[in-house]
């Protein structure tokens, strides 16, 4: 995908209190709709940054429990005639599932809009949101050194080419939990899309389940991101910002390690602390202590 599809230029007025306004050109992250179709039937429309759309669609299908292996994602193509003039806008993607792969249940198909801030809009209840994973993580034996984990945010930030230009885009990256090697990074205006792009890359590479890995996100850790990680078999989710209460409860329920406020040399572990090794003895618990 060309950078011109990913970023756009716009004239802006810069104002600083006590100084004269100045006019300049700024660079913005592009946000456009992508309609995802499966075997010709519309499944969802998401607002995303163009680029790695095949990964996005594949990751979305993993998140929805439709596919679990690369061979399930048979083919994909952009649809011509996406406008009344018959032009191909590269904003409608039709995925063909491999023979024998069960398509999404028609009763679950929905033509809802997932915004760049909310990937769950259109799902009526928490029961509709939950999806059963083929890859449980509770028994994943990975142990991650805290000092190594603390380097992930800077590694992610240094690799964010679009953020460097715009300052307004999320990123998700997959790391090897043992070596700290970054396996893949994807950017998008939607944090859930960035995660889907990472998972989509992985399923197309036939790497699922992603045992022993850490999913690092540049945003807060929502329930949805935790569930997407579970659907791909990722045992550790780390975020530079806070998790939601439901994300923490979900991580604890499924045996996932959830780390928030990963900044500098500190972090807060909300679930699965046994997987994070600090090299220092833990402080005694205050449970049961009376004064």
TIMIPA-442820 format. One record per residue (C-alpha): x, y, z; chain; residue number from 0; residue in three letters. Coordinates in Angstrom, 2 decimals, m for minus. Layout:
TIMIPA-442820
PT         u         v         w   chaine   num   residu
PT         X         Y         Z        A   NUM      ala
...
This chain:
TIMIPA-442820
PT         u         v         w   chaine   num   residu
PT      0.00      0.00      0.00        A     0      unk
PT      1.46      3.35     m1.00        A     1      unk
PT      2.10      5.88      1.75        A     2      unk
PT     m0.22      8.28     m0.11        A     3      unk
PT     m3.14      5.98      0.77        A     4      unk
PT     m2.02      5.82      4.39        A     5      unk
PT     m1.39      9.52      5.01        A     6      unk
PT     m2.94     12.73      3.71        A     7      unk
PT     m1.74     16.33      3.67        A     8      unk
PT     m3.85     19.25      4.83        A     9      unk
PT     m3.27     22.96      5.34        A    10      unk
PT     m3.68     23.93      8.98        A    11      unk
PT     m3.36     27.03     11.10        A    12      unk
PT     m0.95     26.75     14.02        A    13      unk
PT     m1.86     28.95     16.98        A    14      unk
PT      0.19     29.67     20.07        A    15      unk
PT     m1.01     32.01     22.77        A    16      unk
PT      0.89     35.28     22.54        A    17      unk
PT      2.14     34.62     19.00        A    18      unk
PT      0.82     35.30     15.52        A    19      unk
PT     m0.94     32.34     13.81        A    20      unk
PT      1.04     30.54     11.10        A    21      unk
PT     m0.19     28.47      8.17        A    22      unk
PT      1.52     25.22      7.29        A    23      unk
PT      0.93     21.78      5.82        A    24      unk
PT      0.28     18.92      8.21        A    25      unk
PT      0.24     15.16      7.68        A    26      unk
PT     m2.78     13.14      8.86        A    27      unk
PT     m3.42      9.42      9.13        A    28      unk
PT     m6.03      8.39      6.56        A    29      unk
PT     m9.30      6.91      7.81        A    30      unk
PT    m11.53      5.14      5.29        A    31      unk
PT    m14.23      2.44      5.50        A    32      unk
PT    m13.45     m1.15      4.60        A    33      unk
PT    m16.35     m3.48      3.91        A    34      unk
PT    m15.39     m7.09      4.59        A    35      unk
PT    m17.34     m9.68      2.64        A    36      unk
PT    m17.10    m13.44      3.02        A    37      unk
PT    m17.94    m15.57      0.00        A    38      unk
PT    m19.75    m12.57     m1.48        A    39      unk
PT    m21.86    m11.75      1.61        A    40      unk
PT    m21.24     m8.58      3.60        A    41      unk
PT    m20.03     m9.28      7.14        A    42      unk
PT    m18.89     m5.94      8.55        A    43      unk
PT    m17.70     m2.44      7.77        A    44      unk
PT    m14.78     m1.08      9.75        A    45      unk
PT    m13.14      2.34      9.72        A    46      unk
PT     m9.45      1.73      9.17        A    47      unk
PT     m6.20      3.12      7.79        A    48      unk
PT     m5.64      1.57      4.34        A    49      unk
PT     m2.76     m0.88      4.23        A    50      unk
PT     m2.45     m4.57      5.12        A    51      unk
PT     m6.16     m5.00      4.41        A    52      unk
PT     m5.76     m8.74      3.74        A    53      unk
PT     m4.17     m9.09      7.18        A    54      unk
PT     m6.99     m7.04      8.69        A    55      unk
PT     m9.66     m9.25      7.14        A    56      unk
PT     m7.87    m12.46      8.12        A    57      unk
PT     m7.38    m11.25     11.70        A    58      unk
PT    m11.01    m10.16     11.94        A    59      unk
PT    m12.10    m13.65     10.86        A    60      unk
PT     m9.86    m15.20     13.52        A    61      unk
PT    m11.35    m12.86     16.11        A    62      unk
PT    m14.85    m13.89     15.04        A    63      unk
PT    m13.99    m17.60     15.25        A    64      unk
PT    m14.42    m18.20     11.52        A    65      unk
PT    m10.85    m19.34     10.70        A    66      unk
PT     m7.92    m20.70     12.70        A    67      unk
PT     m5.35    m21.63     10.03        A    68      unk
PT     m3.83    m19.93      7.01        A    69      unk
PT     m5.25    m22.50      4.63        A    70      unk
PT     m8.76    m21.46      5.67        A    71      unk
PT     m8.15    m18.03      4.10        A    72      unk
PT     m8.31    m19.22      0.50        A    73      unk
PT     m8.21    m15.90     m1.38        A    74      unk
PT     m9.26    m12.26     m1.22        A    75      unk
PT     m9.84     m9.58     m3.79        A    76      unk
PT    m10.92     m5.97     m3.91        A    77      unk
PT    m14.30     m5.57     m5.57        A    78      unk
PT    m14.71     m3.42     m8.65        A    79      unk
PT    m17.90     m1.41     m8.97        A    80      unk
PT    m17.70     m0.18     m5.41        A    81      unk
PT    m19.15      3.18     m6.48        A    82      unk
PT    m22.10      4.11     m8.66        A    83      unk
PT    m19.56      4.96    m11.36        A    84      unk
PT    m18.21      1.41    m11.16        A    85      unk
PT    m14.84      2.46     m9.77        A    86      unk
PT    m12.71      0.28     m7.53        A    87      unk
PT    m12.04      2.27     m4.37        A    88      unk
PT    m10.09     m0.57     m2.72        A    89      unk
PT    m12.51     m0.25      0.19        A    90      unk
PT    m14.52     m3.43     m0.41        A    91      unk
PT    m12.71     m6.73      0.17        A    92      unk
PT    m14.28    m10.10     m0.59        A    93      unk
PT    m12.70    m13.08      1.18        A    94      unk
PT    m13.12    m16.58     m0.20        A    95      unk
PT    m12.93    m19.31      2.42        A    96      unk
PT    m11.36    m22.64      1.56        A    97      unk
PT    m13.69    m25.49      0.60        A    98      unk
PT    m15.12    m27.11      3.72        A    99      unk
PT    m14.65    m24.06      5.96        A   100      unk
PT    m17.94    m23.09      7.55        A   101      unk
PT    m18.87    m19.50      6.69        A   102      unk
PT    m20.22    m17.14      9.35        A   103      unk
PT    m23.67    m18.12     10.59        A   104      unk
PT    m26.18    m15.98      8.65        A   105      unk
PT    m27.93    m15.18     11.93        A   106      unk
PT    m24.71    m13.60     13.19        A   107      unk
PT    m23.93    m11.60     10.06        A   108      unk
PT    m24.28     m7.91     10.62        A   109      unk
PT    m23.84     m4.82      8.53        A   110      unk
PT    m22.73     m2.56     11.35        A   111      unk
PT    m20.11      0.14     11.40        A   112      unk
PT    m17.07     m0.44     13.61        A   113      unk
PT    m15.53      2.93     14.30        A   114      unk
PT    m11.85      3.60     14.86        A   115      unk
PT    m12.53      3.82     18.61        A   116      unk
PT    m15.06      1.00     19.03        A   117      unk
PT    m14.82     m2.35     17.36        A   118      unk
PT    m17.88     m3.81     19.04        A   119      unk
PT    m20.58     m1.37     17.89        A   120      unk
PT    m23.60     m3.33     16.73        A   121      unk
PT    m23.20     m6.27     19.10        A   122      unk
PT    m26.20     m6.17     21.35        A   123      unk
PT    m24.84     m7.71     24.56        A   124      unk
PT    m21.75     m9.06     26.30        A   125      unk
PT    m22.88    m12.57     25.37        A   126      unk
PT    m22.79    m11.58     21.70        A   127      unk
PT    m19.27    m10.22     22.17        A   128      unk
PT    m17.73    m13.35     23.69        A   129      unk
PT    m16.32    m15.83     21.20        A   130      unk
PT    m15.02    m19.31     22.03        A   131      unk
PT    m11.32    m19.72     21.32        A   132      unk
PT     m9.72    m22.80     19.79        A   133      unk
PT     m6.46    m21.91     21.57        A   134      unk
PT     m6.63    m21.75     25.39        A   135      unk
PT     m3.70    m19.94     27.01        A   136      unk
PT     m4.07    m20.95     30.65        A   137      unk
PT     m1.33    m23.60     30.44        A   138      unk
PT      1.14    m21.59     28.32        A   139      unk
PT      4.46    m21.92     30.21        A   140      unk
PT      6.08    m18.74     28.87        A   141      unk
PT      7.99    m16.60     31.34        A   142      unk
PT      8.94    m13.03     30.40        A   143      unk
PT     11.78    m11.12     32.01        A   144      unk
PT     10.47     m7.79     33.31        A   145      unk
PT     13.58     m5.92     32.14        A   146      unk
PT     13.13     m7.35     28.65        A   147      unk
PT      9.42     m6.55     28.65        A   148      unk
PT     10.17     m2.94     29.59        A   149      unk
PT     12.03     m2.50     26.27        A   150      unk
PT      9.00     m3.39     24.14        A   151      unk
PT      7.29      0.05     24.13        A   152      unk
PT     10.41      1.80     22.81        A   153      unk
PT     10.96     m0.91     20.21        A   154      unk
PT      7.35     m0.53     19.08        A   155      unk
PT      7.55      3.26     19.04        A   156      unk
PT     10.80      3.30     17.04        A   157      unk
PT      9.19      1.12     14.35        A   158      unk
PT      6.04      3.27     13.93        A   159      unk
PT      6.66      4.88     10.56        A   160      unk
PT      3.17      6.38     10.21        A   161      unk
PT      3.07      7.66     13.79        A   162      unk
PT      6.36      9.41     13.12        A   163      unk
PT      4.66     11.36     10.31        A   164      unk
PT      1.23     11.96     11.87        A   165      unk
PT      1.37     11.50     15.65        A   166      unk
PT     m2.16     10.10     15.46        A   167      unk
PT     m2.23      6.36     14.93        A   168      unk
PT     m2.24      3.23     17.08        A   169      unk
PT      0.18      0.34     16.82        A   170      unk
PT      0.24     m3.31     17.83        A   171      unk
PT      3.27     m5.55     17.73        A   172      unk
PT      3.96     m9.21     18.43        A   173      unk
PT      7.10    m10.12     20.37        A   174      unk
PT      8.79    m13.41     21.16        A   175      unk
PT      8.44    m13.63     24.93        A   176      unk
PT     11.76    m15.40     25.44        A   177      unk
PT     14.09    m13.42     23.16        A   178      unk
PT     12.27    m10.10     22.88        A   179      unk
PT     12.46    m10.19     19.09        A   180      unk
PT      9.68     m8.20     17.41        A   181      unk
PT      7.96    m10.49     14.93        A   182      unk
PT      5.58     m8.03     13.27        A   183      unk
PT      4.17     m4.52     13.75        A   184      unk
PT      1.04     m2.99     12.27        A   185      unk
PT     m0.45      0.53     12.55        A   186      unk
PT     m4.02      1.75     12.22        A   187      unk
PT     m6.31      4.54     13.42        A   188      unk
PT     m8.27      1.80     15.19        A   189      unk
PT     m6.46     m0.06     17.94        A   190      unk
PT     m8.62     m3.13     17.31        A   191      unk
PT     m7.72     m3.00     13.61        A   192      unk
PT     m4.00     m2.84     14.41        A   193      unk
PT     m4.39     m6.00     16.51        A   194      unk
PT     m6.42     m7.73     13.78        A   195      unk
PT     m3.68     m6.89     11.27        A   196      unk
PT     m1.06     m8.50     13.53        A   197      unk
PT     m3.18    m11.61     14.06        A   198      unk
PT     m4.07    m11.74     10.37        A   199      unk
PT     m0.39    m11.73      9.45        A   200      unk
PT      0.20    m14.56     11.90        A   201      unk
PT     m2.64    m16.78     10.67        A   202      unk
PT     m1.56    m16.30      7.05        A   203      unk
PT      1.95    m17.39      8.12        A   204      unk
PT      0.39    m20.44      9.82        A   205      unk
PT      1.77    m19.40     13.22        A   206      unk
PT     m1.41    m19.89     15.27        A   207      unk
PT     m1.60    m20.57     18.15        A   208      unk
PT      0.84    m17.82     19.12        A   209      unk
PT      2.19    m19.60     22.20        A   210      unk
PT      5.05    m17.90     24.01        A   211      unk
PT      4.36    m14.46     22.57        A   212      unk
PT      3.53    m11.00     23.89        A   213      unk
PT      1.07     m8.68     22.19        A   214      unk
PT      2.16     m5.08     22.80        A   215      unk
PT     m0.32     m2.27     22.11        A   216      unk
PT      0.22      1.49     22.12        A   217      unk
PT     m3.20      2.12     23.65        A   218      unk
PT     m5.25      1.04     26.61        A   219      unk
PT     m6.07     m2.65     26.98        A   220      unk
PT     m9.79     m3.15     26.41        A   221      unk
PT    m11.82     m6.33     26.79        A   222      unk
PT    m11.97     m6.61     23.01        A   223      unk
PT     m8.18     m6.59     22.64        A   224      unk
PT     m7.85     m9.22     25.35        A   225      unk
PT    m10.37    m11.42     23.59        A   226      unk
PT     m8.64    m10.99     20.23        A   227      unk
PT     m5.38    m12.06     21.90        A   228      unk
PT     m7.10    m15.16     23.31        A   229      unk
PT     m8.56    m16.09     19.91        A   230      unk
PT     m5.00    m16.20     18.56        A   231      unk
PT     m3.58    m18.08     21.54        A   232      unk
PT     m1.49    m15.14     22.82        A   233      unk
PT     m0.73    m15.62     26.53        A   234      unk
PT      0.52    m12.10     27.39        A   235      unk
PT     m1.07     m8.74     26.55        A   236      unk
PT      0.84     m5.58     27.44        A   237      unk
PT     m0.27     m1.98     27.04        A   238      unk
PT      1.30      1.42     27.61        A   239      unk
PT     m1.94      2.63     29.18        A   240      unk
PT     m4.57      1.27     31.54        A   241      unk
PT     m6.74     m1.82     31.07        A   242      unk
PT    m10.47     m1.79     31.56        A   243      unk
PT    m12.00     m3.65     34.50        A   244      unk
PT    m13.60     m6.15     32.14        A   245      unk
PT    m10.28     m6.80     30.39        A   246      unk
PT     m8.67     m7.57     33.76        A   247      unk
PT    m11.52     m9.85     34.81        A   248      unk
PT    m11.44    m11.63     31.44        A   249      unk
PT     m7.65    m12.12     31.55        A   250      unk
PT     m7.91    m13.61     35.03        A   251      unk
PT    m10.77    m15.86     33.92        A   252      unk
PT     m8.94    m17.34     30.90        A   253      unk
PT     m5.44    m17.50     32.40        A   254      unk
PT     m3.92    m14.64     30.39        A   255      unk
PT     m1.25    m12.28     31.70        A   256      unk
PT     m2.32     m8.64     31.47        A   257      unk
PT      0.19     m5.81     31.91        A   258      unk
PT     m0.73     m2.12     31.91        A   259      unk
PT      1.08      1.20     32.31        A   260      unk
PT      4.21     m0.34     30.77        A   261      unk
PT      6.38      2.75     30.72        A   262      unk
PT     10.08      3.16     31.39        A   263      unk
PT     11.18      0.55     33.91        A   264      unk
PT      7.80      0.11     35.60        A   265      unk
PT      4.56     m1.70     34.91        A   266      unk
PT      1.40     m2.88     36.64        A   267      unk
PT      0.40     m6.55     36.30        A   268      unk
PT     m3.36     m7.02     36.56        A   269      unk
PT     m3.54    m10.78     35.94        A   270      unk
PT     m1.15    m13.68     35.52        A   271      unk
PT      1.76    m12.12     37.40        A   272      unk
PT      3.49    m15.51     37.66        A   273      unk
PT      4.60    m15.17     34.02        A   274      unk
PT      6.54    m11.94     34.65        A   275      unk
PT      9.93    m12.54     36.25        A   276      unk
PT     11.48     m9.55     38.00        A   277      unk
PT     14.59    m11.21     39.36        A   278      unk
PT     13.78     m9.71     42.76        A   279      unk
PT     11.90    m11.27     45.71        A   280      unk
PT      8.28    m10.18     45.94        A   281      unk
PT      7.06     m8.05     48.81        A   282      unk
PT      5.02    m10.00     51.36        A   283      unk
PT      1.29     m9.96     50.78        A   284      unk
PT     m0.85     m7.78     53.03        A   285      unk
PT     m3.69    m10.28     52.88        A   286      unk
PT     m4.85    m11.26     56.32        A   287      unk
PT     m2.68     m8.68     58.10        A   288      unk
PT     m4.45     m6.86     60.92        A   289      unk
PT     m3.29     m3.70     62.61        A   290      unk
